[in-house]
Amino acid sequence: MKNLRLTSLIAGIFAVTFGPAVIAANMQDTQTEQPQEQSAMDKAGDYIDDATITTKVKSTILGSEALNVLEINVETQDGVVQLSGFVSETEDIDTAERLARNVEGVKDVENDIQVKSDAS
């Protein structure tokens, strides 16, 4: 019984003496890890934002009677929209770019859309 009390007393003294130092060291480790975690979260947020922009651009093009969304590919990276595919008329290239530029979050548009050639 005396050994149990002595062990408990030593453990209590140890905890009071060294506990704050261990807690402080753990807090410093946690604080140094936060920027890395935040960076990963930022990257995930960027991906979600790019996917959202792509969806909005596709929806805008789909809503346009002049364009066919199935013929225009849309990809987004870091807010820059890449348009590619084929359209029937030269004016459709400008229309697609104009629509994409007007979508919230779009920083720039790279337009690689081409006019279909009739192989008759």
ZAMI-458960 format. One line per 8 residues: their letters; for each residue y, x, z of N, C-alpha, C. Coordinates in Angstrom, 3 decimals. Each point is the difference from the previous one (the first is absolute). Example, Ala and Ser with C-alpha at 12.3 -4.5 7.8 and 13.67 -1.06 7.14 Angstrom:
<rs>
as> -5.690,13.190,7.800,1.190,-0.890,0.000,1.200,0.900,0.000 ~ 1.050,-0.350,-0.720,1.190,0.820,0.060,1.090,-0.770,0.730
</rs>
This chain:
<rs>
mknlrlts> -1.174,0.819,0.000,1.174,-0.819,0.000,1.247,0.870,0.000 ~ -0.057,1.100,0.787,1.145,0.909,0.038,0.197,0.656,-1.359 ~ -1.091,0.313,-0.699,0.102,0.620,-1.326,0.672,-0.946,-0.993 ~ -0.312,-1.278,0.104,0.599,-0.988,-0.889,1.500,-0.102,0.260 ~ 0.389,-0.016,1.252,1.426,-0.066,0.340,0.719,1.256,-0.446 ~ -0.626,1.152,0.205,0.596,1.264,-0.413,0.151,0.056,-1.521 ~ -1.014,-0.460,-0.725,0.064,-0.022,-1.457,1.097,-0.945,-0.467 ~ 0.115,-1.161,0.623,1.046,-0.956,-0.361,1.376,0.568,0.297
liagifav> 0.156,0.692,1.113,1.271,0.606,0.371,0.390,1.080,-1.000 ~ -0.949,0.836,-0.375,0.275,1.075,-0.968,0.359,-0.605,-1.368 ~ -0.735,-1.034,-0.416,0.290,-0.657,-1.277,1.388,-0.629,0.023 ~ 0.375,-0.597,1.119,1.331,-0.611,0.126,1.096,1.049,-0.061 ~ -0.176,1.105,0.693,0.983,1.084,-0.012,0.113,0.583,-1.410 ~ -1.134,0.176,-0.636,-0.015,0.527,-1.368,0.762,-0.936,-0.941 ~ -0.236,-1.296,0.142,0.658,-0.982,-0.870,1.503,-0.012,0.227 ~ 0.417,0.068,1.257,1.434,-0.012,0.302,0.656,1.292,-0.467
tfgpavia> -0.699,1.108,0.155,0.573,1.291,-0.357,0.051,0.218,-1.510 ~ -1.097,-0.260,-0.683,-0.090,0.337,-1.421,0.136,-1.213,-0.932 ~ -0.043,-1.184,0.538,0.085,-1.211,-0.819,1.256,-0.067,-0.856 ~ 1.183,0.202,0.589,1.218,-0.075,-0.805,0.021,1.019,-1.154 ~ -0.526,1.188,0.221,-0.031,1.011,-1.058,-0.927,-0.438,-1.134 ~ -1.145,-0.577,0.346,-0.941,-0.472,-1.022,0.624,-1.150,-0.784 ~ 0.655,-0.913,0.676,0.640,-1.131,-0.672,1.107,0.497,-0.927 ~ 0.817,0.946,0.477,1.088,0.541,-0.824,-0.556,0.697,-1.239
anmqdtqt> -1.069,0.740,0.148,-0.595,0.685,-1.146,-0.536,-1.008,-1.010 ~ -0.615,-1.069,0.477,-0.509,-1.034,-0.896,1.127,-0.719,-0.719 ~ 1.117,-0.204,0.691,1.133,-0.660,-0.636,0.581,0.879,-1.100 ~ 0.048,1.311,0.220,0.509,0.907,-1.025,-0.907,-0.020,-1.229 ~ -1.309,-0.022,0.203,-0.945,-0.069,-1.120,0.196,-1.289,-0.785 ~ 0.210,-1.098,0.708,0.201,-1.287,-0.649,1.284,0.005,-0.809 ~ 1.051,0.594,0.542,1.276,0.027,-0.701,-0.064,0.869,-1.248 ~ -0.754,1.080,0.026,-0.090,0.843,-1.189,-0.859,-0.649,-1.078
eqpqeqsa> -0.905,-0.905,0.372,-0.841,-0.669,-0.977,0.707,-1.164,-0.663 ~ 1.023,-0.567,0.627,0.663,-1.177,-0.543,0.610,0.224,-1.381 ~ 0.671,1.119,-0.289,0.551,0.153,-1.351,-1.079,-0.026,-1.078 ~ -1.170,0.570,0.260,-1.080,-0.030,-0.973,-0.487,-1.427,-0.202 ~ -0.148,-0.745,1.105,-0.432,-1.382,-0.106,1.052,-0.814,-0.735 ~ 1.266,0.247,0.288,1.079,-0.719,-0.654,-0.003,0.295,-1.496 ~ -0.265,1.248,-0.355,-0.047,0.373,-1.405,-1.096,-0.774,-0.723 ~ -1.149,-0.121,0.619,-1.098,-0.756,-0.609,0.377,-1.471,-0.115
mdkagdyi> 0.680,-0.533,1.002,0.434,-1.386,-0.048,1.043,-0.198,-1.096 ~ 0.901,0.961,-0.171,0.993,-0.084,-1.066,-0.671,-0.029,-1.356 ~ -1.019,0.844,-0.183,-0.714,0.030,-1.273,-0.681,-1.338,-0.262 ~ -0.598,-0.567,1.024,-0.636,-1.307,-0.154,1.043,-1.055,-0.333 ~ 1.148,0.081,0.645,1.086,-0.938,-0.291,0.500,0.138,-1.418 ~ 0.094,1.230,-0.492,0.422,0.226,-1.382,-0.990,-0.610,-0.967 ~ -1.282,0.144,0.296,-1.017,-0.558,-0.879,0.120,-1.510,-0.040 ~ 0.186,-0.608,1.168,0.146,-1.452,0.057,1.244,-0.433,-0.757
ddatittk> 1.107,0.722,0.173,1.220,-0.329,-0.718,-0.206,0.112,-1.501 ~ -0.663,1.046,-0.463,-0.258,0.172,-1.432,-0.873,-1.125,-0.536 ~ -1.004,-0.382,0.753,-0.863,-1.105,-0.428,0.788,-1.297,-0.068 ~ 0.900,-0.197,0.941,0.840,-1.193,0.005,0.921,-0.009,-1.211 ~ 0.606,1.143,-0.289,0.883,0.102,-1.169,-0.784,-0.295,-1.277 ~ -1.185,0.582,-0.135,-0.835,-0.239,-1.176,-0.287,-1.492,-0.158 ~ -0.354,-0.643,1.080,-0.303,-1.433,-0.036,1.226,-0.806,-0.412 ~ 1.161,0.361,0.555,1.225,-0.726,-0.344,0.367,0.187,-1.472
vkstilgs> -0.145,1.220,-0.511,0.309,0.255,-1.409,-0.956,-0.787,-0.889 ~ -1.294,0.032,0.311,-0.973,-0.747,-0.790,0.313,-1.498,0.030 ~ 0.361,-0.518,1.163,0.333,-1.419,0.128,1.232,-0.349,-0.819 ~ 0.988,0.877,0.012,1.222,-0.228,-0.766,-0.298,-0.016,-1.494 ~ -0.811,0.942,-0.437,-0.368,0.056,-1.424,-0.829,-1.239,-0.374 ~ -0.916,-0.398,0.893,-0.824,-1.177,-0.257,0.874,-1.248,-0.118 ~ 1.058,-0.062,0.787,0.905,-1.149,-0.028,0.874,-0.053,-1.240 ~ 0.066,1.075,-0.730,0.802,0.052,-1.216,-0.808,-0.568,-1.166
ealnvlei> 0.585,-0.958,-0.711,-0.691,-0.596,-1.146,-0.110,0.981,-1.167 ~ 0.885,1.007,-0.024,0.024,0.939,-1.131,-1.072,1.085,0.109 ~ -0.545,0.197,1.196,-0.939,1.111,0.198,-1.359,-0.503,0.453 ~ -1.025,0.785,-0.296,-1.360,-0.296,0.416,-0.441,1.075,0.988 ~ -0.186,-0.382,1.257,-0.332,0.964,1.051,-1.319,0.717,-0.265 ~ -0.877,-0.616,-0.755,-1.290,0.629,-0.272,0.127,1.187,-0.940 ~ 1.094,0.079,-0.720,0.194,1.087,-0.953,0.867,1.115,0.563 ~ 0.539,-0.212,1.181,0.876,0.996,0.620,-0.620,0.459,1.311
nvetqdgv> -0.185,1.302,0.129,-0.531,0.581,1.230,1.165,0.455,0.865 ~ -0.120,-0.218,1.310,1.048,0.369,0.945,-0.620,0.834,1.110 ~ 0.565,1.164,0.235,-0.402,0.852,1.122,1.270,0.460,0.705 ~ -0.086,0.206,1.296,1.166,0.419,0.770,-0.379,1.147,0.917 ~ 0.858,1.011,0.040,-0.174,1.099,0.940,1.367,0.393,0.524 ~ 0.135,-0.047,1.314,1.258,0.332,0.680,1.170,-0.799,-0.556 ~ -0.232,-1.261,-0.335,1.057,-0.879,-0.485,0.302,0.133,-1.478 ~ -0.654,0.928,-0.681,0.204,0.184,-1.439,-1.083,-0.788,-0.738
vqlsgfvs> 0.438,-0.939,-0.826,-0.918,-0.866,-0.725,-0.310,0.610,-1.363 ~ -1.282,0.054,-0.324,-0.469,0.499,-1.293,-0.508,-1.197,-0.794 ~ 0.650,-0.282,-1.128,-0.430,-1.079,-0.879,-0.715,0.604,-1.199 ~ -1.122,-0.587,-0.391,-0.714,0.443,-1.192,-0.703,-1.198,-0.612 ~ -0.448,0.174,-1.228,-0.691,-1.078,-0.685,0.658,-0.291,-1.325 ~ -0.277,-1.195,-0.517,0.468,-0.355,-1.339,0.653,-1.373,0.012 ~ 1.042,-0.141,-0.820,0.693,-1.268,-0.180,0.147,-0.272,-1.488 ~ 0.385,-1.222,-0.328,0.115,-0.397,-1.406,1.296,0.460,-0.650
etedidta> 1.075,0.040,0.778,1.310,0.297,-0.580,0.726,1.060,0.818 ~ 0.884,0.726,-0.656,0.779,1.049,0.655,0.834,-0.559,1.152 ~ 0.520,-1.205,-0.158,0.831,-0.614,1.048,-0.793,-0.189,1.296 ~ -1.303,-0.201,-0.129,-0.848,-0.206,1.179,-0.045,1.246,0.886 ~ 0.134,1.166,-0.602,0.017,1.249,0.773,1.201,0.007,0.926 ~ 1.161,-0.340,-0.548,1.223,-0.041,0.803,-0.050,-1.109,1.047 ~ -0.584,-1.136,-0.368,-0.106,-1.123,0.936,-0.864,0.386,1.204 ~ -1.122,0.626,-0.252,-0.892,0.411,1.089,0.689,0.992,0.925
erlarnve> 0.701,0.954,-0.573,0.700,0.984,0.820,1.102,-0.657,0.828 ~ 0.755,-0.888,-0.624,1.082,-0.687,0.713,-0.564,-0.813,1.167 ~ -1.072,-0.721,-0.245,-0.625,-0.792,1.059,-0.484,0.888,1.145 ~ -0.618,1.119,-0.335,-0.513,0.920,1.026,1.141,0.586,0.829 ~ 1.082,0.388,-0.657,1.137,0.597,0.714,0.643,-0.965,0.986 ~ -0.113,-1.293,-0.272,0.622,-1.003,0.870,-0.842,-0.372,1.213 ~ -1.194,0.557,0.112,-0.864,-0.289,1.145,0.452,0.844,1.194 ~ 0.095,-0.634,1.148,0.425,0.688,1.222,-0.965,1.131,0.344
gvkdvend> 0.547,1.166,0.309,-0.801,1.153,0.390,-0.260,0.983,-1.124 ~ 0.262,-0.405,-1.233,-0.229,0.892,-1.145,1.122,1.038,-0.045 ~ -0.393,1.268,0.040,0.967,1.094,-0.063,0.283,0.425,-1.433 ~ -1.031,-0.028,-0.835,0.145,0.402,-1.400,-1.153,-0.607,-0.793 ~ 0.168,-0.040,-1.325,-1.043,-0.530,-0.873,-0.269,1.011,-1.110 ~ -1.262,0.349,-0.153,-0.435,0.834,-1.121,-0.716,-0.936,-0.970 ~ 0.566,-0.157,-1.178,-0.487,-0.997,-0.938,-0.750,0.663,-1.156 ~ -1.299,-0.176,-0.028,-0.844,0.536,-1.059,-0.625,-1.106,-0.838
iqvksdas> 0.611,-1.174,0.019,-0.511,-1.120,-0.783,0.239,0.273,-1.479 ~ -0.956,-0.402,-0.821,0.105,0.211,-1.449,-0.187,-1.330,-0.731 ~ 0.546,-0.072,-1.195,-0.159,-1.182,-0.844,-1.351,0.107,-0.707 ~ -0.745,-1.123,0.032,-1.297,-0.052,-0.697,0.231,0.184,-1.485 ~ -0.883,0.745,-0.611,0.063,0.117,-1.460,-1.038,-0.944,-0.587 ~ 0.401,-0.760,-0.997,-0.939,-0.923,-0.644,-0.861,0.773,-0.989 ~ -1.281,0.044,0.277,-0.940,0.703,-0.889,-0.655,-1.021,-0.911 ~ 0.760,-0.486,-0.985,-0.515,-1.035,-0.891,-0.617,0.594,-1.238
</rs>
